Amino acid sequence: MSVGADFFLTTGKSLNGGEAKVVEIIITILFTILLILGLRYCIANSFKAGIIFFTLLLFNKIIYIFVLPIFMSQYIDGLEEGNKSLFPDLTIGEQVHLLYRIPDLIELVAFLFLIIGFYQLWNSKKLSPK
């Protein structure tokens, strides 16, 4: 769901394209600041799983905002010019969809690290004598 649709559902008002883009940029900046603050907090408390989690999410945000759009435009242009495809059995749309799933996989791995870290932290506190 887009930012404009979320805004419409919560307020009943619709955002035009420019307003929705501004809201999206503000949310992205705030989310990035929260990731950096979370990383600093985990570093200060030596929570390794949290450090890995926030580092992967920051890396994921950088890939999704800066790297993936540039790579995808060059990749699609190359496919249209007749260059060799990474996945010869798939259509261009399927290939684009598959490559856009990479950030989702990175996010999944980050959450797995966090869950495992919380589980280990919980077990270490449960087993330690008081």
SULKA-V865111 format. One record per residue. N is the residue number from 0. RES is the residue in one small letter. PSI is psi in degrees with one decimal (* if undefined). NEAR is the number of other C-alpha atoms within 8 Angstrom. Layout:
N & RES & PSI & NEAR
N & RES & PSI & NEAR
This chain:
0 & m & 140.0 & 4
1 & s & 165.3 & 5
2 & v & -41.2 & 9
3 & g & -40.9 & 10
4 & a & -40.0 & 9
5 & d & -43.7 & 9
6 & f & -41.7 & 12
7 & f & -41.9 & 11
8 & l & -32.5 & 8
9 & t & -28.9 & 6
10 & t & -18.1 & 6
11 & g & -1.8 & 7
12 & k & 151.3 & 7
13 & s & 143.0 & 8
14 & l & 142.1 & 10
15 & n & 176.4 & 7
16 & g & -42.8 & 6
17 & g & -42.6 & 7
18 & e & -41.0 & 8
19 & a & -38.1 & 11
20 & k & -40.6 & 8
21 & v & -44.7 & 8
22 & v & -41.3 & 9
23 & e & -41.5 & 9
24 & i & -42.6 & 8
25 & i & -44.0 & 8
26 & i & -41.0 & 8
27 & t & -42.9 & 8
28 & i & -45.2 & 8
29 & l & -41.2 & 8
30 & f & -41.0 & 8
31 & t & -40.4 & 10
32 & i & -41.6 & 8
33 & l & -38.4 & 8
34 & l & -42.2 & 11
35 & i & -43.1 & 10
36 & l & -41.1 & 8
37 & g & -39.7 & 10
38 & l & -44.7 & 12
39 & r & -40.8 & 8
40 & y & -42.8 & 8
41 & c & -36.5 & 12
42 & i & -43.1 & 10
43 & a & -33.1 & 6
44 & n & 6.5 & 6
45 & s & 40.5 & 7
46 & f & 96.8 & 8
47 & k & -41.3 & 9
48 & a & -37.4 & 11
49 & g & -38.1 & 13
50 & i & -45.5 & 12
51 & i & -43.4 & 11
52 & f & -53.7 & 12
53 & f & -33.9 & 13
54 & t & -44.5 & 9
55 & l & -39.6 & 11
56 & l & -37.5 & 12
57 & l & -43.8 & 11
58 & f & -42.5 & 8
59 & n & -42.4 & 11
60 & k & -41.5 & 9
61 & i & -44.5 & 9
62 & i & -46.6 & 10
63 & y & -34.1 & 10
64 & i & -43.3 & 8
65 & f & -47.7 & 8
66 & v & -50.2 & 9
67 & l & -45.2 & 10
68 & p & -40.7 & 9
69 & i & -46.0 & 8
70 & f & -44.0 & 8
71 & m & -39.0 & 9
72 & s & -40.8 & 8
73 & q & -38.4 & 8
74 & y & -44.7 & 8
75 & i & -42.2 & 9
76 & d & -40.2 & 8
77 & g & -39.2 & 9
78 & l & -38.5 & 11
79 & e & -27.3 & 7
80 & e & -5.5 & 6
81 & g & 12.2 & 6
82 & n & 162.1 & 7
83 & k & 138.5 & 6
84 & s & 149.5 & 6
85 & l & -35.4 & 4
86 & f & 90.5 & 6
87 & p & -21.4 & 7
88 & d & -5.1 & 4
89 & l & 153.6 & 8
90 & t & 169.8 & 7
91 & i & -42.2 & 8
92 & g & -41.1 & 7
93 & e & -37.7 & 8
94 & q & -43.1 & 10
95 & v & -45.3 & 9
96 & h & -43.6 & 8
97 & l & -43.4 & 8
98 & l & -29.0 & 7
99 & y & -8.1 & 9
100 & r & -11.5 & 8
101 & i & -47.2 & 8
102 & p & -33.1 & 10
103 & d & -38.2 & 8
104 & l & -39.2 & 8
105 & i & -41.2 & 11
106 & e & -40.4 & 11
107 & l & -44.9 & 8
108 & v & -40.5 & 8
109 & a & -45.5 & 13
110 & f & -33.7 & 9
111 & l & -42.9 & 8
112 & f & -43.4 & 12
113 & l & -43.4 & 12
114 & i & -44.9 & 8
115 & i & -41.5 & 9
116 & g & -42.8 & 11
117 & f & -39.6 & 9
118 & y & -45.2 & 8
119 & q & -40.9 & 8
120 & l & -42.4 & 8
121 & w & -43.9 & 8
122 & n & -37.4 & 8
123 & s & -35.2 & 8
124 & k & -32.2 & 7
125 & k & -35.7 & 6
126 & l & -20.6 & 6
127 & s & 139.0 & 6
128 & p & 149.8 & 3
129 & k & * & 2
